[in-house]
Amino acid sequence: MVKGFHMVFSIAKLNMLPRQERDDLFLQLIPDPIFQKFEIDRKTLKNTYGERVVCGIFPPDENLSCVEVKYRAQDKDLLFSCQVSLESFMQSLSLDFLGVNDPFSERFHVDVDEFGKETLLGTRSRNIPEEITAMEAGLAPGMIRKGLHLAGEFMTFLEEFAASLGLKVITLGALYYHNAILWERYGFIYFKGGKVMEKIHEEFQPGGLLFRKLDNSSPFRKKGMEKTVRGRSWALYDGILFEVFGEDWESPQMYKMLGRDLRVNSFLDQIY
């Protein structure tokens, strides 16, 4: 456990630790493969070009911290980003955001619309042509590039980070359907939204209400999309949940007890 800390604390207090102690603590959140694959020195935080590419955002008066990694200093897109905060309700570590991008893969501009304005992950507007191209390339909603398949390694580091703070629970909100399915694989269960996930699976079965919406009326509603996690996620992102049940997709709230895997699976025999 971090020296001088106990169960009742705030992330803001961590942010005010001496710089080296604080930095060493939050560097735990970055999986080793990031440093190894992209040849970033864990001590100097510089790449092979001599550029410092690891940075942190540690506001002293806010309950959040963020660590970010770029491949090259001038890159617009982040290679890795993670924001954590303290969830007071469950006295747990909250994973607010995680982004991992392969900087060498093709970029899809789903984050901006045809006028160059941010789509806010599809909540304000959408870039349909880019979304179609991204989907056809194997990406899921919200992804601008392919990922690096580091969720398992990241969870190991996140659990160690939480344990070092004396916390026993990690919480998060699954932004998209495919995120929820991913976190199920790493031991997360639901305290809100689990029944909806079960209903979604049921209605994607042959003859179900969501299954019937996959009628080839758009690229996001092709027959057969119910068979994959990614296909379902695109169809739900396209609004079929509201059309069937009159309710928008609401991010499920999930939690994990450190060191435990309760093996929830709301999509049996899933294929990504």
N, C-alpha and C positions, 0 to 999 in steps of 0.2 A: 504494500500500500504506500502511496505517496506520503512522505514524511510530513507529519503535522496535519493530515486530513483525516476525516472520519465520515460517517454516513451523511451528515447534514452539511452540505457545502454547496457552492455554486461554481459553475464553469468560470464565471467572472473572477473568482478567487484564483483559479488555476492560471488564468490569463495574466494575473499580476505577480506570478512567481518570478524569481530572478530569470533573466532571459535564457541562459543556457539550460537551466533546470526545466523551464517551460518548453523550450524547443525540443529537448531530448524526450520529454514526455509525449508531445504530440507527434513526433516523428515515428513513434510506435505504430501510428495508424497507417503508415505507408508500407505496403507489402514489399518484401525483399525483391521479388521478381521485377518490380518497377526500376529499382536501382540497378539490378543486374542486366536486364535486357536493354536498357537505354544508357548504360554506362554512366551512371550518375554517382558521384562519390558521396557516400553517406555522411562523411565528416565535413567536407567543404560545401556540399550541396551544389556542386558544379558539374556540368556535363563535360564531354571531351573537348568542347570548343572553349572551355574556360568561362562559360556563362553560368551564373547562379540561376537555377531553374526551379528551386523549391522555395516556397514562401508560405507564410501563415498570416491569418487575420485573427487577432486576439484583442477585441475591444474590452477595455477594463471595466466597463459599466454595463455589459450585456451578457446574457446567459447563453453564449455560443462561441464556438471556435471553429476555424476552418483552415485546412491545409490544402495546398495546391501544388501541382507539379506540371511543368511544361517540358516538351522535348527540346525546343529551342526557345530562347528568351523572347524572341519577337513573335512567336506563334500566338494567334488569336485563340485557338482552342486549347483547352487544358487536356493534358494527358491523364491526370488523376486529380480529383477533387473530392473532399469529404468534409461535411459540416456536422458537428455534434453539439448537443446541448443537454441540459439536465431536465428530465421530466419529473416535476415535483409530485404529480399524482401517484406515481408508482415508485418514486425515489429511484429512478433508473436513468441509464444513459440513453439518450434519444439520438438515433441516427437520422438526421434531418435530410441529408442529401448525400448521394454517392454517384460520382460520374467517372467512368473509365473509358478512354478512347484510344484506339490504335491510330497514332498519328500518320502511319504509312498507308492507311486504307483510304478508299474513296470517301469524299465528304458529300453529304446530302443536305441541302439547305432547307430542311424542314423547320428550322428555328426562325425563319423570316418568311413573310408572305411575298406576293408578286410586287409589292410596293416597297419592299425592303424593311418593313416594320416587323418587330419581333412578334411571333405568334404566341408567345408565353405558353409553350408546350401544347399548342392547339386550343387553349382556353379562350383566346381572343380572336384568333383567325387561323386559317390553315393554308398550306401551300400544297394543294392536291397533286400537281404534277410531280413535285419532289417526293411527296409521300409515296406515290405509286412506284417511283423508281427505287426508293429506299426499300419498300416492301418486296419488290421483285429481286432485290439484291440480298434478301435474307434478313433485313433489319426489322426490329419491332418498333412500335410507336414511340416517338420521342428521341430516337437514336439518330445522331448526325453522322456517326462513323461506327464501324464494327468495334466491338469491345475486345478485351484481352483475356477473358475467361479467368478472372482472378477472384471471383466471389468467395470461393472456398478459402483461399489464402487470406483474403481480407477479413473474413469472419474470425479466423484464428487470431489475427492481430487485434481486432476490435474487442474480442472477449478478453484478451490479455490486458488491453488498455482499461476496460471496465473493471476488471479484477484489481488492477493496480490502484484504483480509486476506492476500493471497498464496496463496489456496487455488484449486485447479483442479477440484475435484469437489464436487458436491452430492448428498447421499443422503437418502432418505426411506423411510418405510413407508406403503404405500397401504392405508388402513384398510378401504375397501370396494372392490368390483369396479369401480364407476364411477370411483373415484379413480384406480385403476391405469390405466384407459383414458385418463383425462384427462391424466395425466402422460406417457403415451406420446406424446401429441400435442405435448408440449413438449420432446421429446428425451431423455426418461429411458428407460433400458433396465434389464433385470433382472439382479441377481446372485443372487437367490433367488426362486423362485415363477414364473419364466417358463414352465416346462414345464406347470405347473398351469393357467396362463392359456391356453396352447395347447390343453390337454385340455378345458377348459371350453368353448372355442369349438367344438371338434370335436364334443363331446357335446350341444351345443345345436343341431346341424344336424338336419334332419328325420330321424327314426328313431333319433336318439342317445339315450343313457340319460337325460341331463338334459332333453332335449326331451320325452321320454315323461312326465316328472314334471309337465309343464305340462298338467294334466288338468282344470282348473277346479274342483279340490277346495277351493281357498281363493282369496281375492282376490289373493293374492301368487303364484298359480300358474295364471294364466289362459293359455289357448291364445294364442299369438302374442307372448308376452312375450319370447321368445328373439330377436325381431327388433330390439329396442332395448337400448341400454346400460342405461338405467334399469330396464327390465323384467327383464333378467337379474340386475341387482344386487339387486332386491327378492326375486326367487326364491332367490338364493343366501343372502341375509340370512335368509330363512325356513327355511333348513336343508336344501335339497335336495342339496347337495354331500355332506353326511354320510350322508343316506339312500342315496345311490347308491354312494359310495366309502368310507364309513366314516371320513371325515376332515372336520373342521371347516374352515371358511374361515380361512386364515392369511394375514395381511397380507403381500403380496409386498414384498420389499426391492428398492429401485430406486436407480439412480444416473445422474448426468448429468455429462459432461465439459463444462466451460464453453466456450461458443462452438461446440459440436458438436451435431448432431441426427442420430442414427443411424436414425431413422425406423422404430422398431419398431411393428408394428400387429398385435395379437393378435385383433382383431375387424374383419375386412375388410368394407367397405361399411357401416360402422356408422351407425346413427341414434341420436341421444341419446334 
